């Protein structure tokens, strides 16, 4: 699962801050839940990538077959 699957351009328009808006943005529960899911997916991808890197850069076994 990739992070880009959660991106929706229609939702981008509502988060733009106007010039005269001085208030701090408050996150809704929906936004917080989406951020949590994105962090979990990114963490899982980092773990998978770490496993792949360990395999890719592991020292080769000394199996010459003789």
Biopython code that builds the backbone (N, CA, C, O; Angstrom):
import numpy as np
from Bio.PDB.StructureBuilder import StructureBuilder

atoms = [
    (1, "UNK", "N", (0.843, -1.162, 0.000)),
    (1, "UNK", "CA", (0.000, 0.000, 0.000)),
    (1, "UNK", "C", (0.896, 1.235, 0.000)),
    (1, "UNK", "O", (1.808, 1.341, 0.820)),
    (2, "UNK", "N", (0.647, 2.141, -0.892)),
    (2, "UNK", "CA", (1.436, 3.360, -1.019)),
    (2, "UNK", "C", (0.688, 4.543, -0.419)),
    (2, "UNK", "O", (-0.541, 4.547, -0.360)),
    (3, "UNK", "N", (1.428, 5.529, 0.016)),
    (3, "UNK", "CA", (0.854, 6.711, 0.642)),
    (3, "UNK", "C", (0.007, 7.489, -0.354)),
    (3, "UNK", "O", (-0.984, 8.107, 0.034)),
    (4, "UNK", "N", (0.374, 7.470, -1.617)),
    (4, "UNK", "CA", (-0.342, 8.260, -2.622)),
    (4, "UNK", "C", (-1.776, 7.769, -2.830)),
    (4, "UNK", "O", (-2.575, 8.474, -3.447)),
    (5, "UNK", "N", (-2.123, 6.584, -2.332)),
    (5, "UNK", "CA", (-3.481, 6.084, -2.496)),
    (5, "UNK", "C", (-4.484, 6.911, -1.704)),
    (5, "UNK", "O", (-5.675, 6.891, -2.015)),
    (6, "UNK", "N", (-4.026, 7.643, -0.682)),
    (6, "UNK", "CA", (-4.913, 8.430, 0.152)),
    (6, "UNK", "C", (-5.067, 9.859, -0.346)),
    (6, "UNK", "O", (-5.851, 10.616, 0.227)),
    (7, "UNK", "N", (-4.357, 10.251, -1.379)),
    (7, "UNK", "CA", (-4.395, 11.624, -1.873)),
    (7, "UNK", "C", (-5.637, 11.850, -2.725)),
    (7, "UNK", "O", (-5.921, 11.091, -3.651)),
    (8, "UNK", "N", (-6.360, 12.897, -2.396)),
    (8, "UNK", "CA", (-7.519, 13.289, -3.189)),
    (8, "UNK", "C", (-7.417, 14.785, -3.472)),
    (8, "UNK", "O", (-7.491, 15.590, -2.544)),
    (9, "UNK", "N", (-7.251, 15.171, -4.736)),
    (9, "UNK", "CA", (-7.086, 16.592, -5.074)),
    (9, "UNK", "C", (-8.265, 17.460, -4.647)),
    (9, "UNK", "O", (-8.083, 18.642, -4.356)),
    (10, "UNK", "N", (-9.455, 16.900, -4.606)),
    (10, "UNK", "CA", (-10.626, 17.692, -4.222)),
    (10, "UNK", "C", (-10.517, 18.151, -2.771)),
    (10, "UNK", "O", (-11.028, 19.214, -2.421)),
    (11, "UNK", "N", (-9.864, 17.369, -1.931)),
    (11, "UNK", "CA", (-9.708, 17.736, -0.523)),
    (11, "UNK", "C", (-8.615, 18.787, -0.329)),
    (11, "UNK", "O", (-8.577, 19.433, 0.718)),
    (12, "UNK", "N", (-7.744, 18.975, -1.286)),
    (12, "UNK", "CA", (-6.682, 19.970, -1.187)),
    (12, "UNK", "C", (-7.234, 21.393, -1.169)),
    (12, "UNK", "O", (-6.659, 22.266, -0.519)),
    (13, "UNK", "N", (-8.324, 21.635, -1.861)),
    (13, "UNK", "CA", (-8.856, 22.983, -1.993)),
    (13, "UNK", "C", (-9.361, 23.523, -0.658)),
    (13, "UNK", "O", (-9.313, 24.734, -0.443)),
    (14, "UNK", "N", (-9.829, 22.693, 0.221)),
    (14, "UNK", "CA", (-10.381, 23.147, 1.489)),
    (14, "UNK", "C", (-9.337, 23.510, 2.520)),
    (14, "UNK", "O", (-9.659, 24.169, 3.508)),
    (15, "UNK", "N", (-8.108, 23.104, 2.323)),
    (15, "UNK", "CA", (-7.082, 23.352, 3.328)),
    (15, "UNK", "C", (-6.273, 24.613, 3.062)),
    (15, "UNK", "O", (-5.372, 24.939, 3.834)),
    (16, "UNK", "N", (-6.575, 25.323, 1.995)),
    (16, "UNK", "CA", (-5.829, 26.542, 1.685)),
    (16, "UNK", "C", (-6.183, 27.645, 2.682)),
    (16, "UNK", "O", (-7.354, 27.871, 2.985)),
    (17, "UNK", "N", (-5.167, 28.320, 3.182)),
    (17, "UNK", "CA", (-5.358, 29.395, 4.139)),
    (17, "UNK", "C", (-5.501, 30.708, 3.372)),
    (17, "UNK", "O", (-4.721, 30.999, 2.465)),
    (18, "UNK", "N", (-6.478, 31.471, 3.739)),
    (18, "UNK", "CA", (-6.705, 32.750, 3.079)),
    (18, "UNK", "C", (-5.806, 33.814, 3.694)),
    (18, "UNK", "O", (-5.275, 33.630, 4.790)),
    (19, "UNK", "N", (-5.640, 34.905, 2.998)),
    (19, "UNK", "CA", (-4.756, 35.998, 3.418)),
    (19, "UNK", "C", (-5.195, 36.592, 4.760)),
    (19, "UNK", "O", (-4.354, 36.896, 5.605)),
    (20, "UNK", "N", (-6.492, 36.756, 4.957)),
    (20, "UNK", "CA", (-6.978, 37.403, 6.162)),
    (20, "UNK", "C", (-7.267, 36.434, 7.311)),
    (20, "UNK", "O", (-7.739, 36.870, 8.361)),
    (21, "UNK", "N", (-7.006, 35.160, 7.150)),
    (21, "UNK", "CA", (-7.270, 34.170, 8.193)),
    (21, "UNK", "C", (-6.080, 34.114, 9.153)),
    (21, "UNK", "O", (-4.983, 33.713, 8.763)),
    (22, "UNK", "N", (-6.295, 34.512, 10.391)),
    (22, "UNK", "CA", (-5.203, 34.553, 11.378)),
    (22, "UNK", "C", (-5.316, 33.428, 12.398)),
    (22, "UNK", "O", (-4.440, 33.272, 13.248)),
    (23, "UNK", "N", (-6.378, 32.651, 12.320)),
    (23, "UNK", "CA", (-6.565, 31.578, 13.293)),
    (23, "UNK", "C", (-5.685, 30.377, 12.963)),
    (23, "UNK", "O", (-5.339, 30.138, 11.806)),
    (24, "UNK", "N", (-5.335, 29.635, 13.998)),
    (24, "UNK", "CA", (-4.563, 28.411, 13.821)),
    (24, "UNK", "C", (-5.516, 27.306, 13.364)),
    (24, "UNK", "O", (-6.634, 27.186, 13.866)),
    (25, "UNK", "N", (-5.061, 26.509, 12.412)),
    (25, "UNK", "CA", (-5.878, 25.422, 11.885)),
    (25, "UNK", "C", (-6.038, 24.334, 12.933)),
    (25, "UNK", "O", (-5.059, 23.919, 13.553)),
    (26, "UNK", "N", (-7.256, 23.872, 13.133)),
    (26, "UNK", "CA", (-7.515, 22.765, 14.051)),
    (26, "UNK", "C", (-7.853, 21.536, 13.219)),
    (26, "UNK", "O", (-8.691, 21.580, 12.318)),
    (27, "UNK", "N", (-7.184, 20.452, 13.543)),
    (27, "UNK", "CA", (-7.411, 19.216, 12.811)),
    (27, "UNK", "C", (-8.701, 18.554, 13.272)),
    (27, "UNK", "O", (-9.041, 18.565, 14.455)),
    (28, "UNK", "N", (-9.407, 17.980, 12.313)),
    (28, "UNK", "CA", (-10.596, 17.206, 12.649)),
    (28, "UNK", "C", (-10.168, 15.785, 12.960)),
    (28, "UNK", "O", (-9.037, 15.392, 12.674)),
    (29, "UNK", "N", (-11.069, 15.022, 13.541)),
    (29, "UNK", "CA", (-10.753, 13.625, 13.856)),
    (29, "UNK", "C", (-10.483, 12.834, 12.573)),
    (29, "UNK", "O", (-9.650, 11.928, 12.563)),
    (30, "UNK", "N", (-11.181, 13.175, 11.508)),
    (30, "UNK", "CA", (-10.966, 12.506, 10.225)),
    (30, "UNK", "C", (-9.539, 12.757, 9.728)),
    (30, "UNK", "O", (-8.865, 11.836, 9.265)),
    (31, "UNK", "N", (-9.087, 14.010, 9.827)),
    (31, "UNK", "CA", (-7.727, 14.352, 9.389)),
    (31, "UNK", "C", (-6.676, 13.672, 10.263)),
    (31, "UNK", "O", (-5.669, 13.176, 9.758)),
    (32, "UNK", "N", (-6.912, 13.651, 11.580)),
    (32, "UNK", "CA", (-5.965, 13.000, 12.485)),
    (32, "UNK", "C", (-5.873, 11.506, 12.216)),
    (32, "UNK", "O", (-4.788, 10.926, 12.259)),
    (33, "UNK", "N", (-7.009, 10.892, 11.941)),
    (33, "UNK", "CA", (-7.017, 9.462, 11.651)),
    (33, "UNK", "C", (-6.267, 9.177, 10.352)),
    (33, "UNK", "O", (-5.531, 8.195, 10.262)),
    (34, "UNK", "N", (-6.450, 10.034, 9.345)),
    (34, "UNK", "CA", (-5.752, 9.856, 8.079)),
    (34, "UNK", "C", (-4.243, 10.018, 8.270)),
    (34, "UNK", "O", (-3.465, 9.260, 7.691)),
    (35, "UNK", "N", (-3.820, 11.000, 9.076)),
    (35, "UNK", "CA", (-2.394, 11.190, 9.362)),
    (35, "UNK", "C", (-1.807, 9.982, 10.080)),
    (35, "UNK", "O", (-0.681, 9.575, 9.797)),
    (36, "UNK", "N", (-2.568, 9.409, 11.010)),
    (36, "UNK", "CA", (-2.101, 8.221, 11.735)),
    (36, "UNK", "C", (-1.900, 7.054, 10.772)),
    (36, "UNK", "O", (-0.905, 6.333, 10.854)),
    (37, "UNK", "N", (-2.857, 6.875, 9.858)),
    (37, "UNK", "CA", (-2.745, 5.787, 8.882)),
    (37, "UNK", "C", (-1.537, 5.986, 7.972)),
    (37, "UNK", "O", (-0.827, 5.031, 7.657)),
    (38, "UNK", "N", (-1.306, 7.228, 7.553)),
    (38, "UNK", "CA", (-0.159, 7.523, 6.685)),
    (38, "UNK", "C", (1.144, 7.215, 7.412)),
    (38, "UNK", "O", (2.063, 6.642, 6.828)),
    (39, "UNK", "N", (1.226, 7.597, 8.694)),
    (39, "UNK", "CA", (2.438, 7.312, 9.480)),
    (39, "UNK", "C", (2.650, 5.812, 9.635)),
    (39, "UNK", "O", (3.782, 5.337, 9.539)),
    (40, "UNK", "N", (1.565, 5.052, 9.875)),
    (40, "UNK", "CA", (1.692, 3.607, 10.015)),
    (40, "UNK", "C", (2.162, 2.965, 8.713)),
    (40, "UNK", "O", (3.002, 2.065, 8.731)),
    (41, "UNK", "N", (1.629, 3.421, 7.595)),
    (41, "UNK", "CA", (2.029, 2.876, 6.295)),
    (41, "UNK", "C", (3.492, 3.206, 6.011)),
    (41, "UNK", "O", (4.243, 2.352, 5.541)),
    (42, "UNK", "N", (3.895, 4.439, 6.295)),
    (42, "UNK", "CA", (5.282, 4.833, 6.066)),
    (42, "UNK", "C", (6.226, 4.022, 6.948)),
    (42, "UNK", "O", (7.310, 3.638, 6.508)),
    (43, "UNK", "N", (5.824, 3.762, 8.182)),
    (43, "UNK", "CA", (6.647, 2.965, 9.092)),
    (43, "UNK", "C", (6.776, 1.525, 8.564)),
    (43, "UNK", "O", (7.862, 0.946, 8.595)),
    (44, "UNK", "N", (5.667, 0.956, 8.083)),
    (44, "UNK", "CA", (5.698, -0.399, 7.533)),
    (44, "UNK", "C", (6.583, -0.451, 6.287)),
    (44, "UNK", "O", (7.323, -1.416, 6.096)),
    (45, "UNK", "N", (6.514, 0.573, 5.442)),
    (45, "UNK", "CA", (7.361, 0.612, 4.244)),
    (45, "UNK", "C", (8.833, 0.716, 4.623)),
    (45, "UNK", "O", (9.680, 0.107, 3.970)),
    (46, "UNK", "N", (9.154, 1.480, 5.672)),
    (46, "UNK", "CA", (10.537, 1.586, 6.137)),
    (46, "UNK", "C", (11.046, 0.244, 6.648)),
    (46, "UNK", "O", (12.198, -0.115, 6.402)),
    (47, "UNK", "N", (10.206, -0.496, 7.352)),
    (47, "UNK", "CA", (10.599, -1.818, 7.858)),
    (47, "UNK", "C", (10.859, -2.766, 6.697)),
    (47, "UNK", "O", (11.859, -3.484, 6.687)),
    (48, "UNK", "N", (9.950, -2.767, 5.707)),
    (48, "UNK", "CA", (10.132, -3.623, 4.530)),
    (48, "UNK", "C", (11.408, -3.252, 3.775)),
    (48, "UNK", "O", (12.158, -4.128, 3.345)),
    (49, "UNK", "N", (11.650, -1.959, 3.618)),
    (49, "UNK", "CA", (12.841, -1.501, 2.908)),
    (49, "UNK", "C", (14.102, -1.907, 3.670)),
    (49, "UNK", "O", (15.101, -2.294, 3.063)),
    (50, "UNK", "N", (14.055, -1.817, 4.995)),
    (50, "UNK", "CA", (15.197, -2.236, 5.810)),
    (50, "UNK", "C", (15.514, -3.716, 5.634)),
    (50, "UNK", "O", (16.680, -4.101, 5.554)),
    (51, "UNK", "N", (14.469, -4.546, 5.572)),
    (51, "UNK", "CA", (14.676, -5.985, 5.349)),
    (51, "UNK", "C", (15.294, -6.224, 3.970)),
    (51, "UNK", "O", (16.204, -7.039, 3.824)),
    (52, "UNK", "N", (14.790, -5.504, 2.956)),
    (52, "UNK", "CA", (15.302, -5.643, 1.598)),
    (52, "UNK", "C", (16.764, -5.233, 1.516)),
    (52, "UNK", "O", (17.564, -5.896, 0.856)),
    (53, "UNK", "N", (17.115, -4.137, 2.187)),
    (53, "UNK", "CA", (18.493, -3.651, 2.159)),
    (53, "UNK", "C", (19.426, -4.647, 2.832)),
    (53, "UNK", "O", (20.542, -4.863, 2.360)),
    (54, "UNK", "N", (18.985, -5.255, 3.926)),
    (54, "UNK", "CA", (19.806, -6.265, 4.605)),
    (54, "UNK", "C", (20.089, -7.450, 3.684)),
    (54, "UNK", "O", (21.205, -7.971, 3.653)),
    (55, "UNK", "N", (19.081, -7.865, 2.945)),
    (55, "UNK", "CA", (19.260, -8.989, 2.022)),
    (55, "UNK", "C", (20.152, -8.580, 0.858)),
    (55, "UNK", "O", (21.031, -9.339, 0.450)),
    (56, "UNK", "N", (19.928, -7.385, 0.324)),
    (56, "UNK", "CA", (20.666, -6.937, -0.847)),
    (56, "UNK", "C", (22.149, -6.746, -0.542)),
    (56, "UNK", "O", (22.995, -7.085, -1.370)),
    (57, "UNK", "N", (22.473, -6.213, 0.625)),
    (57, "UNK", "CA", (23.863, -5.920, 0.947)),
    (57, "UNK", "C", (24.500, -6.933, 1.893)),
    (57, "UNK", "O", (25.563, -6.670, 2.457)),
    (58, "UNK", "N", (23.866, -8.077, 2.069)),
    (58, "UNK", "CA", (24.432, -9.105, 2.929)),
    (58, "UNK", "C", (25.675, -9.694, 2.258)),
    (58, "UNK", "O", (25.760, -9.750, 1.031)),
    (59, "UNK", "N", (26.631, -10.127, 3.070)),
    (59, "UNK", "CA", (27.821, -10.757, 2.507)),
    (59, "UNK", "C", (27.418, -12.085, 1.902)),
    (59, "UNK", "O", (26.642, -12.829, 2.503)),
    (60, "UNK", "N", (27.929, -12.395, 0.726)),
    (60, "UNK", "CA", (27.537, -13.641, 0.069)),
    (60, "UNK", "C", (28.056, -14.849, 0.860)),
    (60, "UNK", "O", (29.117, -14.811, 1.483)),
    (61, "UNK", "N", (27.261, -15.917, 0.806)),
    (61, "UNK", "CA", (27.658, -17.164, 1.479)),
    (61, "UNK", "C", (28.846, -17.768, 0.738)),
    (61, "UNK", "O", (29.015, -17.566, -0.465)),
    (62, "UNK", "N", (29.646, -18.498, 1.462)),
    (62, "UNK", "CA", (30.854, -19.106, 0.877)),
    (62, "UNK", "C", (30.528, -20.494, 0.340)),
    (62, "UNK", "O", (31.106, -21.490, 0.776)),
    (63, "UNK", "N", (29.602, -20.550, -0.606)),
    (63, "UNK", "CA", (29.216, -21.804, -1.256)),
    (63, "UNK", "C", (29.799, -21.819, -2.664)),
    (63, "UNK", "O", (29.199, -21.284, -3.596)),
    (64, "UNK", "N", (30.983, -22.441, -2.817)),
    (64, "UNK", "CA", (31.612, -22.500, -4.132)),
    (64, "UNK", "C", (31.178, -23.740, -4.895)),
    (64, "UNK", "O", (31.328, -23.796, -6.116)),
    (65, "UNK", "N", (30.647, -24.729, -4.203)),
    (65, "UNK", "CA", (30.142, -25.929, -4.858)),
    (65, "UNK", "C", (31.223, -26.932, -5.249)),
    (65, "UNK", "O", (30.959, -27.832, -6.047)),
    (66, "UNK", "N", (32.414, -26.803, -4.714)),
    (66, "UNK", "CA", (33.482, -27.751, -5.050)),
    (66, "UNK", "C", (33.588, -28.857, -4.074)),
    (66, "UNK", "O", (34.440, -29.732, -4.223)),
]
sb = StructureBuilder()
sb.init_structure("model")
sb.init_model(0)
sb.init_chain("A")
sb.init_seg("    ")
for serial, (resi, resn, name, xyz) in enumerate(atoms, 1):
    if name == "N":
        sb.init_residue(resn, " ", resi, " ")
    sb.init_atom(name, np.array(xyz, "f"), 0.0, 1.0, " ", f" {name:<3s}", serial, name[0])
structure = sb.get_structure()
